[in-house]
Amino acid sequence: MRRFARWHIWLGWLVGLPIVMWTVSGLVMIIQPIESVRGSDRRLELPPVAADGLVLPQLTGPVRSVTLQNFVDGAGWIVVEDDGGRYRYSASDGSLYNPVGETAAREIAQATFTGDAALEGMTYFPADEVPRDFRNPVNVWQARFADDTNLYINAQTGEVQAVRTGWWRIYDFFWGLHIMDLETRDLEGQAPFNHWVLVVFAALSVAGSLIGCTLMFRRRKAKLAVTGP
């Protein structure tokens, strides 16, 4: 029984830190509404696409999907080809859009952002060098605003693929602590909670709880035996 007691003490110290970390990170993550964290309140809400006068895209090969979307400069088709390439076609004449340059990306950013902060600059990132607050391997334009908000615009299609606020970065860090995965965490896709560190500490917590229950019942039996008739 003393051995179980020692195990319980050591397990308590070992799992105490992650339990405090889970509690603190959970508290931080509920302070702000998730809409504010994701920057939804700083992004223009576009109306649905009108179905009149739509022209299908002029496709030249097999595709995975075709999706109709609304953009700040009009409706368009987003086509994902078999090789994973993502392109935008006009919904008015079916033609393929050219890749987005800095001027066009700047116009998209200014039309999309609904906050009061000024646009400070534009930076192009190739797919293999995207910033940590984006973590999506596609060519993008980053629009930086004075209130620490970043908009990420797909350099091929013109889609606004992410809005990153200062609070998002704080949330993202504590989210990584919460799931014990600071490297591959994913807020948008909600990565599965199966990082090996989380699994190990969860298993140790269960073991500590079981040992604690065992000690409680054994001590109760011992007490009853001493005070019995």
C-alpha positions in Angstrom: 0.0 0.0 0.0 2.9 2.3 0.7 4.2 1.6 -2.8 0.9 2.7 -4.2 0.9 5.8 -2.1 4.4 6.8 -3.4 3.3 6.1 -7.0 0.2 8.3 -6.4 2.3 11.2 -5.0 4.8 11.1 -7.9 2.1 10.8 -10.5 0.3 13.7 -8.9 3.3 15.9 -9.3 3.9 14.6 -12.8 0.4 15.2 -14.2 -0.2 18.3 -12.1 1.6 20.6 -14.5 -0.4 19.6 -17.6 -3.6 19.8 -15.7 -2.9 23.4 -14.7 -1.8 24.1 -18.3 -5.1 22.6 -19.7 -7.1 24.7 -17.2 -5.2 28.0 -17.9 -5.2 27.5 -21.7 -8.9 26.6 -21.6 -9.6 29.8 -19.7 -7.7 31.9 -22.2 -9.5 30.3 -25.1 -13.0 31.2 -23.8 -12.2 34.9 -23.0 -12.9 36.0 -26.5 -15.7 34.8 -28.8 -14.4 32.5 -31.5 -15.8 34.9 -34.2 -13.5 37.7 -32.9 -10.6 35.3 -32.7 -11.0 34.3 -36.3 -11.5 37.9 -37.5 -15.0 37.3 -38.8 -16.0 40.7 -37.5 -13.2 42.3 -39.6 -14.1 40.6 -42.9 -16.7 41.7 -45.4 -19.7 39.4 -45.6 -20.6 38.9 -49.2 -24.1 38.2 -50.4 -25.0 34.9 -52.2 -24.3 34.7 -55.9 -27.3 35.4 -58.1 -28.1 32.5 -60.4 -29.0 34.5 -63.4 -26.6 34.7 -66.4 -24.0 32.3 -65.1 -21.6 30.8 -67.6 -19.8 27.5 -66.9 -16.0 27.5 -66.8 -14.1 26.5 -69.9 -12.5 23.4 -68.7 -9.8 21.4 -70.6 -9.4 18.3 -68.5 -10.7 16.3 -65.5 -11.3 18.1 -62.2 -12.0 17.2 -58.6 -14.5 19.9 -57.9 -16.2 23.0 -59.2 -17.5 25.6 -56.7 -19.3 28.8 -57.2 -18.2 31.7 -54.9 -18.8 35.4 -54.6 -15.8 37.7 -54.6 -15.4 41.4 -54.0 -15.1 41.9 -57.8 -17.9 39.5 -58.8 -18.8 35.9 -58.9 -16.4 33.2 -60.0 -15.9 29.4 -60.2 -13.2 27.8 -58.1 -12.0 24.7 -59.9 -9.7 22.1 -58.3 -8.0 20.0 -60.9 -6.9 16.4 -60.6 -3.3 17.4 -59.8 -4.5 19.6 -56.9 -4.2 22.9 -58.8 -6.7 25.5 -57.7 -7.9 28.1 -60.3 -10.6 30.7 -60.6 -12.8 31.1 -63.7 -15.1 34.0 -64.5 -18.8 33.3 -63.8 -19.8 35.8 -66.5 -17.8 34.4 -69.5 -16.2 31.2 -68.2 -12.6 32.4 -68.9 -9.6 31.6 -66.6 -8.4 34.4 -64.3 -4.8 35.3 -64.3 -2.7 35.0 -61.1 -3.2 37.8 -58.7 -0.6 40.5 -58.6 0.2 43.0 -55.8 -2.1 45.7 -57.0 -5.1 43.4 -57.3 -4.3 41.7 -54.0 -4.1 45.2 -52.3 -7.5 46.1 -53.8 -9.0 42.8 -52.5 -7.6 43.3 -49.0 -8.9 46.9 -48.8 -12.3 45.8 -50.0 -12.5 42.8 -47.7 -11.2 44.4 -44.4 -13.9 46.1 -42.5 -11.8 47.5 -39.6 -10.6 51.0 -39.2 -6.8 50.3 -39.4 -4.8 51.3 -42.4 -3.1 48.9 -44.8 0.6 49.0 -44.1 2.0 46.7 -46.7 1.8 43.6 -49.0 4.2 40.7 -49.0 4.2 37.7 -51.3 5.0 34.3 -49.9 5.6 31.1 -52.0 3.9 27.9 -50.9 7.1 26.6 -49.1 7.7 29.7 -47.1 4.3 30.7 -45.7 4.2 32.4 -42.3 3.5 30.4 -39.1 0.1 32.0 -38.6 -1.1 30.8 -42.0 0.3 27.2 -42.3 -1.3 26.4 -45.6 1.2 25.4 -48.4 -0.1 27.7 -51.2 1.2 30.9 -52.8 -0.3 33.8 -51.0 -0.3 37.6 -50.5 -0.1 38.8 -47.0 -1.9 42.1 -46.3 -0.7 43.7 -43.1 -2.9 46.2 -41.3 -2.0 48.6 -38.5 -4.1 46.8 -35.9 -1.9 43.6 -36.2 -4.4 41.9 -38.5 -3.1 39.9 -41.5 -5.2 38.9 -44.4 -4.0 36.1 -46.6 -5.1 36.2 -50.2 -4.6 33.2 -52.6 -2.2 34.4 -55.3 -3.8 32.2 -57.9 -7.5 32.6 -57.2 -7.9 35.8 -55.2 -9.7 34.0 -52.4 -9.3 35.5 -48.9 -8.2 32.3 -47.2 -7.5 33.5 -43.7 -7.8 36.5 -41.4 -5.3 36.5 -38.6 -5.7 38.9 -35.6 -3.4 39.5 -32.7 -5.8 37.6 -30.5 -5.8 34.7 -33.0 -2.0 34.3 -32.4 -2.5 34.2 -28.6 -5.3 31.7 -29.0 -3.3 29.6 -31.4 -0.4 29.4 -28.9 -2.7 28.3 -26.0 -4.5 26.0 -28.3 -1.2 24.3 -29.0 -0.6 24.0 -25.2 -4.1 22.7 -24.7 -3.6 19.8 -27.2 0.1 19.5 -26.4 1.1 20.0 -30.0 2.9 23.3 -30.6 4.2 22.2 -34.0 1.3 20.9 -36.2 -1.7 22.4 -34.4 -4.5 23.5 -36.7 -7.2 25.9 -35.6 -9.2 26.0 -38.8 -9.1 22.3 -39.5 -9.3 21.4 -35.9 -6.5 18.8 -35.8 -7.3 15.6 -34.0 -6.3 15.3 -30.3 -3.9 12.4 -30.7 -0.5 13.9 -30.2 1.6 11.4 -28.3 2.4 13.8 -25.5 -1.3 14.4 -24.8 -1.9 10.6 -24.9 0.9 9.9 -22.4 -0.2 12.5 -19.9 -3.9 11.6 -20.3 -2.9 7.9 -19.6 -0.9 9.0 -16.6 -3.8 11.0 -15.2 -6.1 8.0 -15.5 -3.5 5.8 -13.8 -3.1 8.4 -11.0 -6.9 8.5 -10.5 -7.2 4.7 -10.4 -4.4 4.5 -7.8 -6.1 7.2 -5.8 -9.4 5.4 -5.8 -7.6 2.2 -4.8 -5.9 3.9 -1.9 -9.2 5.5 -0.8 -11.1 2.2 -0.6 -8.3 0.3 1.0 -7.9 3.0 3.7 -11.7 3.0 4.2 -11.6 -0.8 4.7 -8.7 -0.5 7.1 -10.5 2.2 9.1 -13.7 0.0 9.3 -11.6 -2.9 10.4 -10.1 -0.9 13.3 -13.4 0.6 14.5 -15.5 -2.5 13.9 -17.2 -4.5 16.6 
